[in-house]
Amino acid sequence: MKPPCEVVVRIILPRIRSMIVNQLFNKYGLTQQEIARRLGLTQPAVSYYLSEKRGLKGEKLLKNREVREAVEKIAKGIAENTMDKLGALVEICRLCKTLRASKKVICEIYKQTGGFPEICDICDEITK
């Protein structure tokens, strides 16, 4: 059995990073080098996100209001230099906590990975 954290690390975080990178590039016009510097990534990693070679799983996240709002907040803060890497990490962690509490998104992705037991209340236990 996989812990839900594995789903977060392998699917959810890369998708969120991809969404942030795409907004910084397409909406705010930052270069790949600048995005890499501001997010603490390598330029090749940014290129992979932009060319959709990384961060493709977790389609459901694109439709989730909380995710879209958090991504926009982070991208805007990074683009306008009102948020640093630490601030972005705090927002991503808050988003992850919100997603765990709501159970909908993480549970659905978790089930799709095949690591989900029939009866699972691990997120309830973690967020107590």
C-alpha positions in Angstrom: 0.0 0.0 0.0 1.3 3.5 -0.9 0.9 6.3 1.6 -1.1 9.3 0.3 2.1 11.4 0.6 3.5 9.4 -2.3 0.6 10.5 -4.5 1.2 14.1 -3.4 4.9 13.9 -4.3 4.6 12.0 -7.6 1.4 13.5 -9.0 0.0 16.5 -7.2 3.1 18.6 -6.6 4.5 18.2 -10.1 1.0 19.2 -11.5 0.9 22.2 -9.2 4.5 23.2 -10.2 3.6 22.8 -13.9 0.6 25.0 -13.5 2.7 27.7 -11.7 5.4 27.5 -14.3 2.9 27.8 -17.2 1.3 30.9 -15.6 4.6 32.6 -15.1 5.7 31.9 -18.7 2.4 32.5 -20.5 0.6 35.0 -18.4 3.4 37.0 -16.9 6.0 36.6 -19.6 8.9 35.4 -17.5 11.7 33.6 -19.3 12.6 30.0 -18.5 15.8 31.2 -16.8 13.9 33.7 -14.6 11.3 31.2 -13.6 14.0 28.6 -12.7 15.8 31.2 -10.6 12.7 32.4 -8.8 11.3 29.0 -8.1 14.6 27.3 -7.3 14.3 24.9 -10.2 16.7 24.2 -13.1 16.0 25.7 -16.5 15.7 22.1 -18.0 13.0 21.3 -15.4 11.1 24.5 -16.4 11.4 23.4 -20.0 10.0 20.0 -19.2 7.0 21.6 -17.4 6.4 23.9 -20.4 6.7 21.1 -23.0 4.4 18.9 -20.9 7.0 16.2 -20.4 6.6 16.5 -16.6 3.6 17.3 -14.4 0.9 15.9 -16.6 -0.9 13.6 -14.2 -3.6 14.9 -12.0 -5.9 16.4 -14.6 -8.5 16.8 -11.9 -6.4 19.5 -10.2 -6.9 21.8 -13.2 -10.6 22.0 -12.5 -10.3 22.4 -8.7 -11.1 26.0 -7.6 -8.8 25.9 -4.5 -5.9 24.7 -6.7 -6.5 27.3 -9.4 -6.8 30.1 -6.8 -3.6 29.0 -5.0 -1.7 28.7 -8.3 -2.8 32.1 -9.3 -1.8 33.6 -5.9 1.6 32.0 -6.1 2.3 32.9 -9.7 1.2 36.5 -9.2 3.3 36.8 -6.1 6.4 35.3 -7.8 5.9 37.5 -10.9 5.4 40.7 -8.9 8.2 39.9 -6.5 5.9 40.0 -3.5 6.4 36.3 -2.7 9.7 34.5 -2.4 10.4 30.7 -2.6 9.6 30.2 1.0 6.3 32.0 0.7 5.4 29.9 -2.3 6.3 26.7 -0.4 4.0 27.8 2.5 1.2 28.3 0.0 1.7 24.9 -1.6 1.8 23.2 1.8 -1.5 25.0 2.8 -3.0 23.9 -0.4 -2.0 20.3 0.2 -3.5 20.5 3.7 -6.7 21.8 2.3 -6.8 19.1 -0.3 -6.3 16.4 2.3 -9.0 17.8 4.5 -11.5 17.9 1.7 -10.5 14.3 0.7 -12.1 14.6 -2.7 -9.1 15.3 -4.9 -6.4 13.3 -3.2 -8.6 10.3 -2.6 -9.7 10.1 -6.2 -6.1 10.4 -7.5 -5.0 7.9 -4.8 -7.7 5.4 -5.9 -6.5 5.7 -9.5 -2.9 4.7 -8.5 -4.1 1.4 -7.2 -2.6 2.0 -3.8 -5.9 2.8 -2.1 -7.3 0.2 0.4 -11.0 -0.5 0.3 -11.6 1.3 3.6 -9.3 4.2 4.2 -9.5 7.0 6.7 -5.8 7.9 6.8 -6.4 11.6 5.8 -8.9 11.9 8.7 -6.3 10.4 11.0 -3.6 12.8 9.8 -5.7 15.9 9.9 -7.0 15.4 13.4 
